[in-house]
Amino acid sequence: MTAMEAIAVLQDSLRGAPIIWKGDYPYFIHPISDGIPRMKAEVLRATRDLIVEMVDWSMVDLIVSVEAMGLPLLAAVGEATGKPTVVIRKRSYGMEGEVRVDVSTGYSESSAFINDISPGERILVVDDVISTGGTLEPLLDALEGIGAILQDVIVAIEKGDGRERLANERPDWPIRTLARIEIVDGKVEIVD
């Protein structure tokens, strides 16, 4: 599948995604971001292939993602590249060197726990969605605080102004996205 075909598969899967409201926050439901509705294998394959093609793998030591919905991408990209993977978990294990990070999405607050990432490791962060940047920003700060090198950050779906805000505030963070959407009149629209 070519990159253009892969982008088309991802964008087509986003069109018509159901929308629910969490208070005043419009939340789209998509297999990459929620695990429902069921994901066609071609959508995961297309998303994986786009990420694999974008990265200079000679500059990456470790692939990192946040549970839970970053896990399908993490597993697929790790398997395709042979690079080791680490999951930033939403519960503490109490391992030596564990770092707790408080994160906030557009509709919830929680903590995440970073383990097994060493100073100097060149990492690729993959994630499912960036909206406000409230999850990604504190995680990237913490990863840099550990001494990891943010080689690349690729998020499958961009909604809202989080990536743009972070790009303006932290231009040294290499955040890229595969598809950008907006919710317009209760529907998902692709933004070029």
C-alpha positions as CSV (number, residue, x, y, z in Angstrom):
1,M,0.0,0.0,0.0
2,T,1.4,3.4,-0.9
3,A,1.5,6.3,1.6
4,M,-1.4,8.0,-0.3
5,E,-3.5,4.8,-0.1
6,A,-2.7,4.4,3.6
7,I,-3.7,8.0,4.3
8,A,-6.9,7.5,2.4
9,V,-7.7,4.3,4.4
10,L,-7.1,6.2,7.7
11,Q,-9.1,9.2,6.6
12,D,-12.0,7.1,5.3
13,S,-12.2,5.3,8.6
14,L,-12.5,8.6,10.4
15,R,-15.4,9.9,8.4
16,G,-18.7,9.0,10.0
17,A,-17.1,8.2,13.4
18,P,-19.8,8.4,16.1
19,I,-19.7,11.5,18.4
20,I,-20.7,11.5,22.0
21,W,-20.6,14.4,24.4
22,K,-18.7,14.4,27.7
23,G,-20.1,17.5,29.2
24,D,-19.2,20.3,26.7
25,Y,-16.5,18.1,25.1
26,P,-17.3,16.4,21.8
27,Y,-15.7,13.0,21.8
28,F,-15.3,11.0,18.6
29,I,-15.3,7.2,18.8
30,H,-12.8,5.5,16.5
31,P,-11.1,2.1,16.6
32,I,-7.6,3.7,16.8
33,S,-8.6,5.9,19.8
34,D,-11.2,3.7,21.5
35,G,-11.0,0.1,20.3
36,I,-14.6,0.4,19.1
37,P,-16.3,0.1,16.7
38,R,-14.3,-2.9,15.5
39,M,-11.1,-2.1,13.6
40,K,-10.6,-3.4,10.2
41,A,-7.1,-4.9,9.9
42,E,-6.4,-2.5,7.0
43,V,-6.8,0.5,9.2
44,L,-4.2,-0.6,11.7
45,R,-1.9,-1.8,8.9
46,A,-2.3,1.6,7.1
47,T,-1.6,3.5,10.3
48,R,1.4,1.3,11.2
49,D,2.8,1.7,7.7
50,L,2.5,5.5,7.7
51,I,4.4,5.6,11.0
52,V,7.1,3.1,9.9
53,E,7.7,5.1,6.7
54,M,8.0,8.5,8.5
55,V,10.8,7.6,10.9
56,D,14.5,7.3,10.6
57,W,14.9,4.0,12.5
58,S,18.7,4.3,12.7
59,M,18.0,7.2,15.2
60,V,15.6,5.3,17.4
61,D,16.5,3.0,20.3
62,L,13.0,2.5,21.9
63,I,9.3,3.0,21.0
64,V,7.1,4.3,23.8
65,S,3.4,4.7,24.2
66,V,0.7,5.3,26.8
67,E,-1.9,2.8,27.8
68,A,-4.4,2.0,26.8
69,M,-5.1,3.1,23.2
70,G,-1.5,3.7,22.2
71,L,-1.0,-0.1,22.7
72,P,-2.2,-1.4,19.3
73,L,0.0,1.1,17.5
74,L,3.0,0.4,19.8
75,A,2.7,-3.3,19.2
76,A,2.2,-3.0,15.5
77,V,5.1,-0.6,15.0
78,G,7.4,-2.5,17.3
79,E,6.7,-5.8,15.5
80,A,7.2,-4.2,12.1
81,T,10.6,-2.6,13.0
82,G,12.0,-5.0,15.5
83,K,12.6,-2.2,18.0
84,P,11.9,-2.7,21.7
85,T,8.8,-1.1,23.3
86,V,7.8,0.3,26.7
87,V,4.3,1.2,27.9
88,I,3.7,4.2,30.1
89,R,1.2,2.7,32.5
90,K,-1.8,4.2,34.4
91,R,-0.8,2.4,37.6
92,S,2.3,2.3,39.7
93,Y,4.6,-0.7,39.8
94,G,7.0,0.8,42.3
95,M,10.0,-0.1,40.2
96,E,13.3,1.6,41.0
97,G,13.4,4.9,39.1
98,E,9.6,5.0,38.4
99,V,8.4,8.5,37.5
100,R,4.8,9.6,38.2
101,V,3.2,12.1,35.8
102,D,-0.1,13.8,36.3
103,V,-2.0,14.2,33.0
104,S,-5.2,15.9,32.0
105,T,-7.4,15.4,29.0
106,G,-10.3,17.5,27.8
107,Y,-12.6,15.4,30.0
108,S,-10.5,13.7,32.8
109,E,-7.5,13.8,35.0
110,S,-5.2,10.8,35.9
111,S,-1.7,9.8,36.6
112,A,0.7,7.8,34.4
113,F,3.9,6.0,35.5
114,I,7.1,5.8,33.5
115,N,9.4,2.8,33.9
116,D,12.5,1.3,32.2
117,I,13.5,4.4,30.2
118,S,17.2,5.4,30.6
119,P,19.0,8.7,30.1
120,G,20.4,9.0,26.6
121,E,17.9,6.6,25.0
122,R,16.6,7.9,21.7
123,I,12.8,7.4,21.7
124,L,9.9,7.5,19.4
125,V,6.6,8.2,21.2
126,V,3.5,6.9,19.4
127,D,0.0,7.7,20.5
128,D,-3.6,7.6,19.3
129,V,-4.9,11.1,19.6
130,I,-3.8,14.6,20.5
131,S,-6.6,17.1,21.4
132,T,-5.6,19.5,24.1
133,G,-2.1,18.3,24.6
134,G,-2.9,17.7,28.3
135,T,-1.6,14.2,28.2
136,L,1.3,14.5,25.8
137,E,2.8,17.7,27.3
138,P,3.5,16.4,30.8
139,L,4.7,13.0,29.5
140,L,7.2,14.6,27.1
141,D,8.4,16.9,29.9
142,A,8.9,13.9,32.2
143,L,10.7,11.9,29.5
144,E,13.1,14.7,28.9
145,G,13.5,15.0,32.7
146,I,14.6,11.4,32.8
147,G,17.2,12.3,30.1
148,A,15.6,10.5,27.2
149,I,16.0,12.1,23.8
150,L,12.7,12.8,22.0
151,Q,13.8,11.6,18.6
152,D,10.2,11.7,17.2
153,V,6.6,11.9,18.4
154,I,3.9,10.6,16.0
155,V,0.2,10.8,16.9
156,A,-2.3,9.1,14.6
157,I,-5.2,11.6,15.0
158,E,-5.1,15.3,15.7
159,K,-8.2,17.0,17.0
160,G,-8.2,20.5,18.5
161,D,-5.3,22.9,19.0
162,G,-3.0,20.8,21.2
163,R,-0.3,20.0,18.6
164,E,-0.3,23.5,17.3
165,R,0.0,25.0,20.9
166,L,2.8,22.6,21.8
167,A,4.6,23.4,18.5
168,N,4.5,27.1,19.4
169,E,5.5,26.6,23.1
170,R,8.0,23.8,22.5
171,P,9.3,24.0,18.9
172,D,12.1,21.5,19.9
173,W,9.5,18.7,20.3
174,P,9.1,16.8,17.0
175,I,5.4,16.2,17.1
176,R,3.8,15.0,13.9
177,T,0.3,13.7,13.2
178,L,-1.2,11.4,10.5
179,A,-4.7,12.8,10.2
180,R,-6.3,16.0,11.4
181,I,-10.0,16.2,12.1
182,E,-12.5,18.7,13.4
183,I,-16.0,18.1,14.7
184,V,-18.4,20.2,12.6
185,D,-22.1,20.0,13.2
186,G,-21.7,16.8,15.1
187,K,-19.7,15.0,12.4
188,V,-16.0,14.2,11.9
189,E,-14.5,16.3,9.1
190,I,-11.0,15.8,7.7
191,V,-8.8,18.9,7.7
192,D,-6.0,19.1,5.1
